[in-house]
Amino acid sequence: MRSEISGLNEFQKSDDEAPEDSEPEDSEDVGPFISIPGTRDLGLGKPLALAFARECLPDEFDEIDYIFGGRGAYRNFEALLQRKRALTLV
């Protein structure tokens, strides 16, 4: 089961199948929940992508900076990485 509470993703292992978007009844109680930081909390946004570009793809930095100025940035960034053969899929 997954719910969004105050910007954090919280997960609970459960044997029953509850809807993914339902919030636990006792969300204030710590119980069996663990808080997992969101993408923004981990600093995985535009600054990290630009740091990667600056270090690993310096010739493409301006294009990557432009990509992150618009909509669909991660989709377009991934497409660029695939074109440049700089993306390893696992």
A tleap script that builds the chain and sets N, CA, C and O, in Angstrom:
source leaprc.protein.ff14SB
mol = sequence {
  NMET ARG SER GLU ILE SER GLY LEU ASN GLU
  PHE GLN LYS SER ASP ASP GLU ALA PRO GLU
  ASP SER GLU PRO GLU ASP SER GLU ASP VAL
  GLY PRO PHE ILE SER ILE PRO GLY THR ARG
  ASP LEU GLY LEU GLY LYS PRO LEU ALA LEU
  ALA PHE ALA ARG GLU CYS LEU PRO ASP GLU
  PHE ASP GLU ILE ASP TYR ILE PHE GLY GLY
  ARG GLY ALA TYR ARG ASN PHE GLU ALA LEU
  LEU GLN ARG LYS ARG ALA LEU THR LEU CVAL
}
set mol.1.N position { 0.856 -1.164 0.000 }
set mol.1.CA position { 0.000 0.000 0.000 }
set mol.1.C position { 0.903 1.229 0.000 }
set mol.1.O position { 1.953 1.224 0.643 }
set mol.2.N position { 0.501 2.294 -0.724 }
set mol.2.CA position { 1.306 3.493 -0.847 }
set mol.2.C position { 0.426 4.710 -0.616 }
set mol.2.O position { -0.711 4.760 -1.084 }
set mol.3.N position { 0.945 5.672 0.095 }
set mol.3.CA position { 0.206 6.917 0.247 }
set mol.3.C position { 1.182 8.072 0.331 }
set mol.3.O position { 2.333 7.906 0.736 }
set mol.4.N position { 0.707 9.243 -0.057 }
set mol.4.CA position { 1.503 10.463 0.008 }
set mol.4.C position { 1.073 11.242 1.247 }
set mol.4.O position { -0.091 11.625 1.363 }
set mol.5.N position { 1.989 11.478 2.163 }
set mol.5.CA position { 1.679 12.242 3.359 }
set mol.5.C position { 2.788 13.263 3.548 }
set mol.5.O position { 3.956 12.898 3.686 }
set mol.6.N position { 2.433 14.523 3.556 }
set mol.6.CA position { 3.353 15.644 3.756 }
set mol.6.C position { 4.609 15.546 2.905 }
set mol.6.O position { 5.715 15.753 3.405 }
set mol.7.N position { 4.450 15.234 1.626 }
set mol.7.CA position { 5.577 15.222 0.707 }
set mol.7.C position { 6.446 13.990 0.766 }
set mol.7.O position { 7.396 13.876 -0.009 }
set mol.8.N position { 6.154 13.060 1.659 }
set mol.8.CA position { 6.940 11.840 1.750 }
set mol.8.C position { 6.115 10.670 1.251 }
set mol.8.O position { 4.897 10.638 1.428 }
set mol.9.N position { 6.763 9.735 0.645 }
set mol.9.CA position { 6.092 8.505 0.248 }
set mol.9.C position { 6.194 7.551 1.425 }
set mol.9.O position { 7.281 7.331 1.959 }
set mol.10.N position { 5.079 6.990 1.826 }
set mol.10.CA position { 5.093 6.043 2.934 }
set mol.10.C position { 4.561 4.717 2.440 }
set mol.10.O position { 3.549 4.665 1.741 }
set mol.11.N position { 5.238 3.653 2.801 }
set mol.11.CA position { 4.876 2.330 2.352 }
set mol.11.C position { 4.611 1.423 3.543 }
set mol.11.O position { 5.239 1.558 4.593 }
set mol.12.N position { 3.694 0.520 3.372 }
set mol.12.CA position { 3.385 -0.453 4.404 }
set mol.12.C position { 3.235 -1.802 3.737 }
set mol.12.O position { 2.498 -1.942 2.760 }
set mol.13.N position { 3.924 -2.784 4.256 }
set mol.13.CA position { 3.783 -4.142 3.757 }
set mol.13.C position { 2.505 -4.717 4.341 }
set mol.13.O position { 2.286 -4.675 5.551 }
set mol.14.N position { 1.670 -5.250 3.476 }
set mol.14.CA position { 0.380 -5.734 3.923 }
set mol.14.C position { 0.018 -7.008 3.189 }
set mol.14.O position { 0.336 -7.160 2.009 }
set mol.15.N position { -0.651 -7.936 3.886 }
set mol.15.CA position { -1.091 -9.171 3.255 }
set mol.15.C position { -2.352 -8.954 2.427 }
set mol.15.O position { -2.565 -9.626 1.418 }
set mol.16.N position { -3.195 -7.998 2.866 }
set mol.16.CA position { -4.422 -7.754 2.110 }
set mol.16.C position { -4.170 -6.742 1.001 }
set mol.16.O position { -3.231 -5.948 1.069 }
set mol.17.N position { -5.003 -6.779 -0.001 }
set mol.17.CA position { -4.853 -5.886 -1.141 }
set mol.17.C position { -5.709 -4.646 -0.956 }
set mol.17.O position { -6.900 -4.666 -1.266 }
set mol.18.N position { -5.127 -3.576 -0.461 }
set mol.18.CA position { -5.839 -2.310 -0.299 }
set mol.18.C position { -5.558 -1.443 -1.518 }
set mol.18.O position { -4.506 -1.587 -2.141 }
set mol.19.N position { -6.471 -0.548 -1.871 }
set mol.19.CA position { -6.214 0.349 -3.001 }
set mol.19.C position { -4.956 1.163 -2.754 }
set mol.19.O position { -4.689 1.594 -1.633 }
set mol.20.N position { -4.185 1.369 -3.817 }
set mol.20.CA position { -2.916 2.052 -3.681 }
set mol.20.C position { -3.051 3.495 -3.218 }
set mol.20.O position { -2.152 4.019 -2.561 }
set mol.21.N position { -4.160 4.141 -3.552 }
set mol.21.CA position { -4.300 5.541 -3.203 }
set mol.21.C position { -4.987 5.778 -1.863 }
set mol.21.O position { -5.268 6.924 -1.515 }
set mol.22.N position { -5.261 4.723 -1.107 }
set mol.22.CA position { -5.917 4.913 0.185 }
set mol.22.C position { -4.897 5.285 1.248 }
set mol.22.O position { -3.768 4.793 1.247 }
set mol.23.N position { -5.310 6.157 2.150 }
set mol.23.CA position { -4.445 6.601 3.228 }
set mol.23.C position { -4.710 5.730 4.444 }
set mol.23.O position { -5.863 5.394 4.714 }
set mol.24.N position { -3.681 5.359 5.178 }
set mol.24.CA position { -3.901 4.536 6.369 }
set mol.24.C position { -4.762 5.283 7.381 }
set mol.24.O position { -4.695 6.507 7.490 }
set mol.25.N position { -5.575 4.526 8.120 }
set mol.25.CA position { -6.484 5.126 9.092 }
set mol.25.C position { -5.732 5.862 10.194 }
set mol.25.O position { -6.171 6.920 10.645 }
set mol.26.N position { -4.623 5.319 10.623 }
set mol.26.CA position { -3.866 5.907 11.724 }
set mol.26.C position { -2.521 6.448 11.220 }
set mol.26.O position { -1.464 6.041 11.704 }
set mol.27.N position { -2.565 7.359 10.254 }
set mol.27.CA position { -1.336 7.855 9.643 }
set mol.27.C position { -0.435 8.591 10.628 }
set mol.27.O position { 0.757 8.753 10.368 }
set mol.28.N position { -0.984 9.037 11.755 }
set mol.28.CA position { -0.172 9.715 12.761 }
set mol.28.C position { 0.678 8.726 13.560 }
set mol.28.O position { 1.736 9.088 14.076 }
set mol.29.N position { 0.216 7.479 13.661 }
set mol.29.CA position { 0.931 6.446 14.390 }
set mol.29.C position { 2.078 5.936 13.536 }
set mol.29.O position { 1.889 5.648 12.354 }
set mol.30.N position { 3.266 5.819 14.120 }
set mol.30.CA position { 4.429 5.361 13.370 }
set mol.30.C position { 4.212 3.936 12.861 }
set mol.30.O position { 4.482 3.659 11.692 }
set mol.31.N position { 3.741 3.049 13.693 }
set mol.31.CA position { 3.411 1.678 13.296 }
set mol.31.C position { 4.445 1.048 12.375 }
set mol.31.O position { 5.647 1.263 12.532 }
set mol.32.N position { 3.965 0.267 11.410 }
set mol.32.CA position { 4.875 -0.438 10.515 }
set mol.32.C position { 5.298 0.384 9.297 }
set mol.32.O position { 5.845 -0.177 8.347 }
set mol.33.N position { 5.058 1.701 9.300 }
set mol.33.CA position { 5.397 2.539 8.160 }
set mol.33.C position { 6.834 3.014 8.233 }
set mol.33.O position { 7.385 3.220 9.314 }
set mol.34.N position { 7.428 3.184 7.065 }
set mol.34.CA position { 8.730 3.841 6.974 }
set mol.34.C position { 8.580 4.996 5.996 }
set mol.34.O position { 7.872 4.876 4.996 }
set mol.35.N position { 9.229 6.092 6.272 }
set mol.35.CA position { 9.187 7.248 5.383 }
set mol.35.C position { 10.318 7.147 4.369 }
set mol.35.O position { 11.469 6.883 4.717 }
set mol.36.N position { 9.966 7.359 3.125 }
set mol.36.CA position { 10.947 7.337 2.043 }
set mol.36.C position { 10.944 8.721 1.422 }
set mol.36.O position { 9.896 9.202 0.990 }
set mol.37.N position { 12.093 9.367 1.369 }
set mol.37.CA position { 12.125 10.727 0.826 }
set mol.37.C position { 11.739 10.741 -0.647 }
set mol.37.O position { 12.000 9.788 -1.382 }
set mol.38.N position { 11.120 11.827 -1.060 }
set mol.38.CA position { 10.760 12.000 -2.458 }
set mol.38.C position { 11.956 12.435 -3.280 }
set mol.38.O position { 13.024 12.717 -2.739 }
set mol.39.N position { 11.772 12.487 -4.587 }
set mol.39.CA position { 12.842 12.860 -5.512 }
set mol.39.C position { 13.440 14.216 -5.163 }
set mol.39.O position { 14.659 14.380 -5.179 }
set mol.40.N position { 12.594 15.181 -4.849 }
set mol.40.CA position { 13.089 16.519 -4.527 }
set mol.40.C position { 13.908 16.519 -3.240 }
set mol.40.O position { 14.883 17.263 -3.127 }
set mol.41.N position { 13.525 15.699 -2.277 }
set mol.41.CA position { 14.259 15.628 -1.018 }
set mol.41.C position { 15.662 15.070 -1.214 }
set mol.41.O position { 16.577 15.406 -0.462 }
set mol.42.N position { 15.831 14.224 -2.214 }
set mol.42.CA position { 17.129 13.603 -2.478 }
set mol.42.C position { 18.002 14.422 -3.426 }
set mol.42.O position { 19.155 14.065 -3.667 }
set mol.43.N position { 17.472 15.499 -3.957 }
set mol.43.CA position { 18.243 16.322 -4.878 }
set mol.43.C position { 18.478 15.641 -6.214 }
set mol.43.O position { 19.563 15.754 -6.785 }
set mol.44.N position { 17.470 14.932 -6.722 }
set mol.44.CA position { 17.619 14.195 -7.971 }
set mol.44.C position { 17.029 14.953 -9.156 }
set mol.44.O position { 16.677 14.336 -10.162 }
set mol.45.N position { 16.917 16.244 -9.062 }
set mol.45.CA position { 16.279 17.029 -10.106 }
set mol.45.C position { 17.263 17.615 -11.095 }
set mol.45.O position { 18.315 17.044 -11.380 }
set mol.46.N position { 16.888 18.767 -11.605 }
set mol.46.CA position { 17.659 19.462 -12.634 }
set mol.46.C position { 19.119 19.689 -12.239 }
set mol.46.O position { 19.994 19.459 -13.074 }
set mol.47.N position { 19.435 20.129 -11.011 }
set mol.47.CA position { 20.842 20.348 -10.664 }
set mol.47.C position { 21.708 19.098 -10.828 }
set mol.47.O position { 22.851 19.195 -11.276 }
set mol.48.N position { 21.178 17.930 -10.471 }
set mol.48.CA position { 21.949 16.698 -10.623 }
set mol.48.C position { 22.157 16.372 -12.100 }
set mol.48.O position { 23.254 15.988 -12.505 }
set mol.49.N position { 21.103 16.527 -12.905 }
set mol.49.CA position { 21.220 16.257 -14.340 }
set mol.49.C position { 22.248 17.189 -14.979 }
set mol.49.O position { 23.039 16.762 -15.820 }
set mol.50.N position { 22.235 18.456 -14.583 }
set mol.50.CA position { 23.195 19.408 -15.147 }
set mol.50.C position { 24.622 19.120 -14.680 }
set mol.50.O position { 25.572 19.285 -15.445 }
set mol.51.N position { 24.771 18.694 -13.435 }
set mol.51.CA position { 26.105 18.308 -12.946 }
set mol.51.C position { 26.624 17.105 -13.730 }
set mol.51.O position { 27.798 17.057 -14.096 }
set mol.52.N position { 25.745 16.133 -13.989 }
set mol.52.CA position { 26.116 14.969 -14.796 }
set mol.52.C position { 26.530 15.424 -16.195 }
set mol.52.O position { 27.551 14.974 -16.715 }
set mol.53.N position { 25.748 16.306 -16.802 }
set mol.53.CA position { 26.041 16.795 -18.152 }
set mol.53.C position { 27.379 17.524 -18.185 }
set mol.53.O position { 28.184 17.333 -19.098 }
set mol.54.N position { 27.603 18.360 -17.177 }
set mol.54.CA position { 28.844 19.127 -17.122 }
set mol.54.C position { 30.054 18.198 -17.047 }
set mol.54.O position { 31.083 18.460 -17.669 }
set mol.55.N position { 29.925 17.120 -16.287 }
set mol.55.CA position { 31.056 16.206 -16.106 }
set mol.55.C position { 31.190 15.184 -17.231 }
set mol.55.O position { 32.298 14.923 -17.700 }
set mol.56.N position { 30.074 14.604 -17.668 }
set mol.56.CA position { 30.138 13.470 -18.594 }
set mol.56.C position { 29.846 13.815 -20.051 }
set mol.56.O position { 30.307 13.121 -20.957 }
set mol.57.N position { 29.094 14.869 -20.278 }
set mol.57.CA position { 28.728 15.266 -21.644 }
set mol.57.C position { 28.914 16.772 -21.830 }
set mol.57.O position { 27.957 17.474 -22.156 }
set mol.58.N position { 30.129 17.272 -21.628 }
set mol.58.CA position { 30.326 18.723 -21.664 }
set mol.58.C position { 29.951 19.358 -23.004 }
set mol.58.O position { 29.519 20.510 -23.032 }
set mol.59.N position { 30.106 18.638 -24.105 }
set mol.59.CA position { 29.744 19.189 -25.417 }
set mol.59.C position { 28.236 19.336 -25.581 }
set mol.59.O position { 27.780 20.091 -26.439 }
set mol.60.N position { 27.455 18.623 -24.768 }
set mol.60.CA position { 25.996 18.650 -24.851 }
set mol.60.C position { 25.364 19.494 -23.751 }
set mol.60.O position { 24.140 19.551 -23.637 }
set mol.61.N position { 26.194 20.150 -22.938 }
set mol.61.CA position { 25.674 20.854 -21.767 }
set mol.61.C position { 24.614 21.892 -22.124 }
set mol.61.O position { 23.560 21.939 -21.490 }
set mol.62.N position { 24.880 22.723 -23.131 }
set mol.62.CA position { 23.916 23.772 -23.478 }
set mol.62.C position { 22.575 23.181 -23.910 }
set mol.62.O position { 21.521 23.702 -23.545 }
set mol.63.N position { 22.610 22.100 -24.684 }
set mol.63.CA position { 21.366 21.460 -25.115 }
set mol.63.C position { 20.611 20.874 -23.915 }
set mol.63.O position { 19.389 20.986 -23.830 }
set mol.64.N position { 21.342 20.257 -23.004 }
set mol.64.CA position { 20.706 19.659 -21.824 }
set mol.64.C position { 20.121 20.756 -20.932 }
set mol.64.O position { 19.029 20.594 -20.386 }
set mol.65.N position { 20.830 21.851 -20.784 }
set mol.65.CA position { 20.309 22.978 -20.012 }
set mol.65.C position { 19.021 23.499 -20.652 }
set mol.65.O position { 18.068 23.828 -19.947 }
set mol.66.N position { 18.989 23.574 -21.965 }
set mol.66.CA position { 17.787 24.013 -22.683 }
set mol.66.C position { 16.642 23.019 -22.470 }
set mol.66.O position { 15.501 23.419 -22.242 }
set mol.67.N position { 16.953 21.725 -22.545 }
set mol.67.CA position { 15.947 20.674 -22.347 }
set mol.67.C position { 15.257 20.849 -20.992 }
set mol.67.O position { 14.036 20.722 -20.898 }
set mol.68.N position { 16.031 21.140 -19.949 }
set mol.68.CA position { 15.466 21.258 -18.610 }
set mol.68.C position { 14.748 22.583 -18.379 }
set mol.68.O position { 14.284 22.848 -17.270 }
set mol.69.N position { 14.653 23.401 -19.390 }
set mol.69.CA position { 13.892 24.631 -19.288 }
set mol.69.C position { 12.452 24.475 -19.755 }
set mol.69.O position { 11.669 25.421 -19.675 }
set mol.70.N position { 12.100 23.303 -20.238 }
set mol.70.CA position { 10.757 23.111 -20.774 }
set mol.70.C position { 10.080 21.862 -20.255 }
set mol.70.O position { 10.596 21.157 -19.387 }
set mol.71.N position { 8.897 21.607 -20.817 }
set mol.71.CA position { 8.109 20.437 -20.423 }
set mol.71.C position { 8.728 19.171 -21.009 }
set mol.71.O position { 9.381 19.203 -22.053 }
set mol.72.N position { 8.506 18.053 -20.311 }
set mol.72.CA position { 9.007 16.762 -20.792 }
set mol.72.C position { 10.518 16.650 -20.699 }
set mol.72.O position { 11.145 15.928 -21.473 }
set mol.73.N position { 11.098 17.368 -19.748 }
set mol.73.CA position { 12.554 17.436 -19.644 }
set mol.73.C position { 13.198 16.063 -19.488 }
set mol.73.O position { 14.160 15.753 -20.190 }
set mol.74.N position { 12.684 15.238 -18.580 }
set mol.74.CA position { 13.334 13.944 -18.347 }
set mol.74.C position { 13.172 13.015 -19.545 }
set mol.74.O position { 14.088 12.263 -19.879 }
set mol.75.N position { 12.006 13.067 -20.193 }
set mol.75.CA position { 11.793 12.255 -21.395 }
set mol.75.C position { 12.783 12.684 -22.489 }
set mol.75.O position { 13.399 11.840 -23.139 }
set mol.76.N position { 12.928 13.991 -22.683 }
set mol.76.CA position { 13.842 14.505 -23.703 }
set mol.76.C position { 15.303 14.259 -23.333 }
set mol.76.O position { 16.132 13.986 -24.201 }
set mol.77.N position { 15.611 14.358 -22.049 }
set mol.77.CA position { 16.968 14.081 -21.576 }
set mol.77.C position { 17.317 12.621 -21.815 }
set mol.77.O position { 18.415 12.306 -22.272 }
set mol.78.N position { 16.387 11.734 -21.507 }
set mol.78.CA position { 16.621 10.309 -21.746 }
set mol.78.C position { 16.815 10.037 -23.234 }
set mol.78.O position { 17.685 9.249 -23.603 }
set mol.79.N position { 16.030 10.668 -24.089 }
set mol.79.CA position { 16.168 10.493 -25.543 }
set mol.79.C position { 17.544 10.951 -26.005 }
set mol.79.O position { 18.173 10.289 -26.830 }
set mol.80.N position { 18.015 12.076 -25.480 }
set mol.80.CA position { 19.344 12.566 -25.836 }
set mol.80.C position { 20.414 11.576 -25.388 }
set mol.80.O position { 21.341 11.276 -26.142 }
set mol.81.N position { 20.288 11.066 -24.158 }
set mol.81.CA position { 21.265 10.098 -23.659 }
set mol.81.C position { 21.281 8.836 -24.522 }
set mol.81.O position { 22.342 8.259 -24.757 }
set mol.82.N position { 20.115 8.409 -24.993 }
set mol.82.CA position { 20.063 7.234 -25.861 }
set mol.82.C position { 20.722 7.534 -27.202 }
set mol.82.O position { 21.468 6.706 -27.724 }
set mol.83.N position { 20.454 8.708 -27.762 }
set mol.83.CA position { 21.076 9.081 -29.038 }
set mol.83.C position { 22.597 9.133 -28.912 }
set mol.83.O position { 23.311 8.749 -29.838 }
set mol.84.N position { 23.082 9.597 -27.795 }
set mol.84.CA position { 24.532 9.726 -27.573 }
set mol.84.C position { 25.158 8.453 -27.043 }
set mol.84.O position { 26.358 8.397 -26.775 }
set mol.85.N position { 24.320 7.420 -26.895 }
set mol.85.CA position { 24.762 6.128 -26.336 }
set mol.85.C position { 25.429 6.325 -24.971 }
set mol.85.O position { 26.449 5.710 -24.661 }
set mol.86.N position { 24.823 7.199 -24.173 }
set mol.86.CA position { 25.346 7.497 -22.835 }
set mol.86.C position { 24.433 6.936 -21.759 }
set mol.86.O position { 24.588 7.252 -20.580 }
set mol.87.N position { 23.475 6.099 -22.165 }
set mol.87.CA position { 22.518 5.565 -21.215 }
set mol.87.C position { 22.665 4.058 -21.179 }
set mol.87.O position { 22.603 3.385 -22.208 }
set mol.88.N position { 22.861 3.540 -19.980 }
set mol.88.CA position { 22.930 2.087 -19.774 }
set mol.88.C position { 21.653 1.649 -19.119 }
set mol.88.O position { 21.346 2.075 -18.006 }
set mol.89.N position { 20.900 0.804 -19.790 }
set mol.89.CA position { 19.660 0.287 -19.216 }
set mol.89.C position { 19.946 -0.993 -18.479 }
set mol.89.O position { 20.669 -1.857 -18.976 }
set mol.90.N position { 19.383 -1.122 -17.291 }
set mol.90.CA position { 19.568 -2.337 -16.504 }
set mol.90.C position { 18.298 -3.122 -16.436 }
set mol.90.O position { 18.261 -4.182 -15.812 }
savepdb mol mol.pdb
quit
